[in-house]
Amino acid sequence: MGVAEDIAKLELDLRELVIKYEQYFFGIEKREPLRLLDTVERAVRRYQNVSIPNTSQRFKYDSLVATLSVHKQKWTRTNRLIEEGKFQRDRFRMSLHQAEKTEKGTKTKTPPASQDSQIESVFQQYVNARLACNLPVENVTKEKVAEAINRQKPVLMQKYGCRDVDFVVVIEGGKPTLKARPKTT
């Protein structure tokens, strides 16, 4: 392969890596995409000490290296926040876990404040997913998301015969969608 093909492949791999990391941070992917990161870093190192005579190819290569560097710093910072328990997604999960513990202990219905925090979390995930897919977010409001959830929840609870329904954001075909997950216990 020539330099131009290698740089084009590096660009595609870097885009895929960014998407995989966003999915990892949203909780869609369970594992950090370390193999793909290693592949991209190897491609970067391949031309690190090589002179690329074509100026436009050299510029493109340097831009991709800078983009990778910026994203790696962001990913490192986010991973550190996850480890410290300060990342928003993990905070939400911890609060759900604590709410489940108290619910099992007292056998009471989930308070509305918990439902508001769940809607807020789904809204944030949906907005972040739209941004990750390069879709506009100006028309997306918390009220619209809450209305959609509240409209679908009773229908789904009746259809599946469950006590509650959780909503998660999933990216399908390059577009984020809300998916319902029935809770039976």
LINCORPE-V536571 format. One record per helix or strand of 2 or more residues. SS is the DSSP state (H for helix, E for strand). FROM is the first residue (numbers start at 1). LEN is the number of residues. Records with the same first field share a line. If there is no record, write none. Layout:
# LINCORPE-V536571
SS=FROM-LEN ; FROM-LEN
This chain:
# LINCORPE-V536571
H=3-24 ; 34-13 ; 55-30 ; 88-19 ; 112-21 ; 142-19
E=164-9 ; 175-9
